[in-house]
């Protein structure tokens, strides 16, 4: 029986000053599993944009659930983003943050129903009326996962941006994986793959100014 693939990056090259690639290639992450890419922040941010559809790669393909989505823009592909720190809107309640992407796309009743369902599933009901500054950093990341689940296009995969010195992403990553999402963590922390129990890992390398070199300062990324 063929193994299901949530997200696959194959032959991918993208620009962030230099051109970058992944090694090993391709990188596949199954539903419910975690994949980790180690990259310096600029290259990692650009890679996240490529995977979610905010920019195009120089070459290669992004596939989700077995189908190429490389030409589909953000919002039309089944990939959601959990940015560093959660990226919540400070003036909105947690409930309204989670349903933000559905506003104007479905009826108010349908939006509230979907948000309530996700809040219950992730055990976040007690946070519903609070605002981001009233909850912890780890909770904000959990809310960002809930918002990803309420994306206009139901996600098959989620990209989690992780940076040194930010709140730990482990709880959010495990929450997303428990929802049977393929979780791709893009981080500048060497060794994060082992810490998250990743089933697939890759390092980012520059292929223009420093051919074959790692994007992570100080040498090849630890796997």
C-alpha positions, 0 to 999 in steps of 0.5 A: 500500500502506498504511503500517504504524503501530506506535503512534498518539496521536490527539486525546490530552489528559491531566492533570498539574496542567494539561491537556496536548496534543500538537502536531502531532496525531496523532503516528504512529510506524511499526515500526522508527522513532523518534518524539520528544515534548518535554515537561517531566518532570511532563507527560512522566511522565504521558504515558508513563503514559497510553501504557503504560496506567497512567492514562487520558487526559482524551480521545483515543486510543492505538492500537497496530498499528492497534487502539485500546488506550486502555481496556486496562490496563498489562500487557494492551496491547502497549506496554512501558516503558523508564524513566529509568535503566532501572528495574532491580531492584538485588538481582536479576541481569541475567538475572532482571531481564529475565525478571521480568515472566514470573515466575509467568506461564510455566514456569521453563523457558519463561522461561529460554528466552525470556530466553536468546533475548533476551540472545543477540539483543541480545548481552548474554550476558556480563552474565547473572550480573551485577547492575545496579550492576556494569554501566554506565548505558548497559548498564542501558538496554540491559537495560531494552530486553531486559526490554521484549522479554520483557514478558508481552504481546509489545510492538509499541511501547516508550516510552523516558523520557529526561531531561536529565542521565541516561545517553544513551538513543541506544544503547537507542533504536537497539536497540529500533528494530532489533527492529522496535519503534515507539519513542516517546521522551519527553524534556525535551531540546529537539533530541533528535529530530534527535539520534535521527533521529526520523521523527515529532516533537511538542511538549507544550503546556499547554491550561488554565493557559497555553493554547497554551503549551509544556510546556518552560520557556523557550518552544516546544520545539525540533523 
